[in-house]
Amino acid sequence: MNDNVVNALIEVKVTPQKTSGFDNIATEIASFSEVKSLYLMSGGYDLAIFIETPTLKDVGNFVSQKLACLDVLSTATHFILKCYKHDGKSLSEDGGVKRQKVWM
């Protein structure tokens, strides 16, 4: 994961289409350059979208100008603050979590 970009997980609820289910809207969402991964999910939301943008404002624009123009019922956006493990690899040298000391 790149520390110089904003990574977000956006959960999306959509109405499945009669003839294609979730496939058509998923294909349309997947075509956006910000989208790095897209999954059909069980649970409260239908799709999980992982995006990468240069700024927080770009995440907002993605939701308000791209997703909102589609047949989307609702979204929930989560910002990824820190990554401890990615693709099966720990991101600290010794495999443990490095934390800064907090003094009171």
C-alpha positions in Angstrom: 0.0 0.0 0.0 1.2 3.5 -0.9 1.5 6.0 2.0 1.1 8.9 -0.4 -2.5 8.1 -1.4 -5.9 7.7 0.3 -7.2 4.2 0.4 -10.9 3.6 1.1 -13.4 0.8 1.3 -16.8 1.7 0.1 -19.7 -0.6 0.8 -22.6 -0.2 -1.7 -26.2 -1.4 -1.7 -27.8 -1.7 -5.1 -31.0 -3.2 -6.5 -30.1 -6.3 -8.6 -31.3 -6.2 -12.2 -33.8 -8.7 -13.3 -31.7 -10.1 -16.2 -28.1 -9.6 -14.9 -28.3 -9.5 -11.1 -25.3 -7.5 -9.9 -23.1 -8.0 -13.0 -23.9 -4.9 -15.0 -23.5 -2.4 -12.2 -20.4 -4.2 -11.0 -18.9 -4.0 -14.5 -19.7 -0.3 -14.7 -18.1 0.4 -11.2 -15.1 -1.7 -12.1 -14.4 0.5 -15.1 -13.5 3.5 -12.9 -9.8 4.1 -12.7 -10.0 4.7 -8.9 -11.3 1.1 -8.3 -8.5 -1.3 -7.3 -10.8 -4.2 -6.2 -14.5 -5.0 -6.3 -16.3 -7.8 -4.6 -19.9 -9.1 -4.4 -20.6 -9.6 -0.6 -23.1 -11.2 1.7 -24.5 -9.2 4.6 -25.9 -5.6 4.8 -24.2 -4.3 1.6 -24.0 -5.9 -1.8 -20.6 -4.7 -3.1 -17.3 -3.9 -1.5 -15.2 -1.4 -3.5 -11.6 -0.7 -2.6 -10.4 2.6 -4.2 -7.2 4.5 -4.2 -7.1 8.3 -4.8 -4.7 11.2 -4.3 -6.8 13.1 -1.7 -9.8 12.8 0.6 -11.6 15.2 -1.7 -11.2 12.8 -4.6 -12.8 10.0 -2.5 -15.8 12.3 -1.9 -15.9 13.2 -5.6 -15.9 9.5 -6.5 -18.9 8.8 -4.3 -20.8 12.0 -5.2 -20.1 12.2 -8.9 -19.6 8.6 -10.0 -21.4 6.2 -7.7 -24.3 8.6 -7.1 -25.0 8.7 -10.8 -25.6 4.9 -10.8 -28.5 3.0 -9.5 -27.1 2.9 -6.0 -29.4 2.8 -3.0 -26.8 3.6 -0.3 -23.1 3.7 0.5 -20.8 3.5 3.5 -17.3 4.8 3.2 -14.5 3.6 5.4 -11.0 5.1 5.3 -8.0 2.8 5.7 -5.8 4.4 8.3 -3.0 1.9 8.6 -2.2 -1.4 7.1 -0.6 -4.1 9.2 -0.6 -7.0 6.7 -1.2 -7.0 3.0 -1.3 -9.9 0.6 -0.2 -12.3 3.3 2.8 -10.2 4.3 3.3 -8.4 7.5 4.4 -4.8 7.0 6.7 -4.6 10.0 10.2 -6.0 9.9 9.8 -8.4 12.8 6.2 -9.4 12.1 5.0 -7.5 15.1 3.0 -4.3 15.3 5.2 -1.2 16.0 3.5 1.4 18.2 4.8 4.7 19.2 5.0 5.2 23.0 2.5 7.6 24.5 3.5 9.6 27.6 1.1 11.1 30.0 
